[in-house]
Amino acid sequence: MNSKVEITREKRVYIASFSKIQHIENLIKRIFHLDMKNIQISVIGKMQSINSDTNFKPSWMDLKNYCTNELHLSSNFGMVSNPEIGTLFIAGFLAPMFLQEIDGKKIGSLSTGLYGILRGLGIDQNSVVTYSKALHTNNFLLIIRGNKDEMIALETLLKI
């Protein structure tokens, strides 16, 4: 049997809630200019939040284009109807997790879907409850995942 110790980089997660998506847009633009290759970013928000925050009612394509062009999150995008929070959009690396189906239902549409996904990222139980409440009150979540070194550099450069 051949065996070998694989050296992997420890992953870290940053999560924060913002009342305006423009704050997230500004942070993502700063991150984009840092040219960090291993950083993964997701944004989660209620569709209602977009409407009241930007004073326009985006269609599915308008929101997808915004996430692609302004937030630089072109890889994944989706929407789910969560019974606890409402209709959520998810852009970025977490979208496939929210859109994954179990017994014909998307994980993000399950009442415990958001909780399970955030806990799976290593976010503690109390923080998950706090972020769920933030989404419920029309805030947006910015979730950034990367290796330890990049996240330390990111924290220093963005002062997050």
N, C-alpha and C positions, 0 to 999 in steps of 0.2 A: 504494500500500500504506500503510495506517495502522499506525503502530507507537507503542508507548508503553512506557516503563520501568515495570514494576510493582514496587512496594516491598513486600517480604514481610518478615515477622519471622522472625528466625533461631530455629529450634527447638532446644531443649536437652533432654537426657534425664538423669534421676536414676534410679539403680537401686541397690537394697540388698537384702540377705537378712536374714531375721529367723527366729529359732527358734520364735516363737509368733505365731500369727495375731492375737492380741489386741494386740500391739505395732503391727501394721499398722492394725488397726481404730482405735486411738487416734490414730495419725498422720492417717488419712483423716478422722476426725471434726474434727481441728484444721484440716485443709485445707478441709473442707466449710464451716466457719464463716468462713473467709477470703473466701469468695464470689469466687473467681477463676474467671472464665467460660471461659478457654481452656486450662485444665489438663486433661490426659487421664491417667487412672489405670488401671493393670491390676495384678492380683494373680495370681500363678501358684504352685501348690503341688501336692504329691502328695496323693492321696486318703488314703493311709496316714498322712500328717502330720496331717490333720484328726482322724483316729481317735485317735491317740496324744496329740495336743495337747489335745483337748477332752473326752476320755473318753466320747464317744458316737459311734455310727456313723451319720453323716448319710446320708439318702437323697439322690438327685439333687435333689428338690424342696427338702429341708431346706437343702442347700448353696446352691442358687440363691436361696432366700429370705434366707439369711444374707448373701450377697453383695449382694442388693438392699437389704435393710433395714438391716443393720449397716455394710456397707462402702460403701453408696451407689453401687454399680456395677450399675445395673439395665439398662444398654443392651445388653450382650452377655455371654453366658456359654456355656461349652462344656467338654467333656472329650475328651481324646485319650489313647490308649495309646501311649506312647513306648517303643521297645524298649530304650533306654539307661537310662531313668529309672523308668518305670512309668506308672501312670495319673495324668495331670495334669488339674487343673481350671484353667481360664483365665477370669478375669472382667475386664471392662472393654474398653478400646479395642483390645487385641491379640487378642481372641478371634476376630474374623473372619479374621485372618491365619493363626492356628493351625488353623482349621476349613476354610479354603480347600482345595479338592481339586485334585490333579494326578493324572491317570491313575487316578482312583477312590480315591486315598489322601489323607487329610488331611495337610497340610504338617506339623502338629504331631506326627503319628504317624511321620514319617520320622526316621531316626536323626540326620540333620543339620538337621531342621526348626527346633529351638530355636536352634541355632547360627546358622543363616541369618537368622532373624527378629531376633535380638539384634544381629547384625552389621549388619543393614539399618538398625537404629536408630542406628548409629554407635558401638556399644560395641566396644572393642578386643578383639582375639582372646584375650589372656590373661585379661581380665575375664570374657569369655563362658565360658571353661573353668572359672573359679572359681565362677561362678554356676550352671553346670550341676552341678558337684560339690555345691554347697549344696543344690540341689533333690534330688539323689540321696540326700543325708543328711537328708532330711525338713525342710529349711528352706523358707521361703516367700520369693518374690521380690515386691517392690513396685517397680513401674516407673511413673515419672511423666514425662510429656512436656508441655512448654509453651514459650511464647516466652521469649526471653532475659530480658526484664524481670520477668516473673512468676516465673521460676525463681530469679532472684537474690533477689526479695522472699520467695519461699517458703523458700529456704535461710536467709535472715536470720531470718525469723519462727519457723521450726521448729528452727533450729540443727542442720540435717542435714548 
